[in-house]
């Protein structure tokens, strides 16, 4: 008897869901004018010290950390689609509040709300991709990251130009972009949560019994802390060299364009490589990029540092989502992806705080040395669990 089989090209072809989620990422990130200019807005427009500005950025990260856990829980309970809508609409409201806040406590509270709403999309969207067949996940996650960085490159370029003429318009245009992303969800994103996958099983007991998941999460907290301190201190390092906001925006846009250009090639080269090795090498590049940024003294030097950081981000993006999706039980998929995403969010809290404090207290040389040392340590830690990761995923 002849058994019909589906060709590999058909099984790996991206479905409409992936393209719709990619469109959400593109629109939302292309309109994210506030995030790349937030430190400059706080230090120049609101006259905050670098440490105070770092605390506000950390408030965004605190909210984002909570949103990953909340978004994961909501994604498994009310559905992926409703959670995405709630996130985009809430972000629009929070941006309006942040742009009109005038005192430090109100700014901090609005930043916290902004982070809490803005992060809801990630675990819900990641769970929707995890609901796809396993052979489609790596390319789908890479598409989402590619679209997000294309949007980020556009936002960083435009935001730099707009910021040179005043910061107020950034917040309102960003809010409109969130409404446009919500409209895409309404018209093009179906619900992927299967009724059969609904479970009342608690996350914490399952997570505590999963040592590999805990270890991988801790390693990625360190990795994202390293990355976020590099991007949080970059505008301060550049302005110390008398470089203006437009130059900073152009250098930051290079990050997005490098990812847009190189990631499709990276998917072809790295998608079927050992996941632990790819992740470890990417963490090492993140440390080297952070070290280069700390000691650079020219636009060209900062551009090289951004390119090295971009290579690290690309390697992480190719394997991060698929790696954690493979670790997740079906009934806890959204919550597991929320925990994985919270590693990024916690890094967004710790990175700006540690980076700005280290720069202010110890100087750029120590900042660079710590970044390189952290990259080496993370490389070793990820390599140490690579064997367990291979065994689990096989």
Secondary structure, DSSP 8 states (H G I E B T S, - for coil): -------HHHHHS--HHHHHHHHHHHHHHHT-HHHHHHHHIIIIIS---HHHHHHHHHHHHHHHHHHHHHHHHHHHHT-HHHHHHHHHHHHHHHHHHHHH--SHHHHHHHHHHHHHHHTHHHHHHHHHHHTS-HHHHHHHHHHHHHHHHHHHHHHHHHHHHHHTT-SHHHHHHHHHHHHHHHHHHHHH------GGG-----HHHHHHT-HHHHHHHHHHHHHHHHHHHHHHHHHHHHHHTT--HHHHHHHHHHHHHHHHHHHHHHHHHHTTS-HHHHHHHHHHHHHHHHHHHHH--SHHHHHHHHHHHHHHHHHHHHHHHHHHHHHS-GGGHHHHHHHHHHHHHHHHHHHHHHHHHHHHHH-HHHHHHHHHHHHHHHHHHHHHTHHHHHHHH-
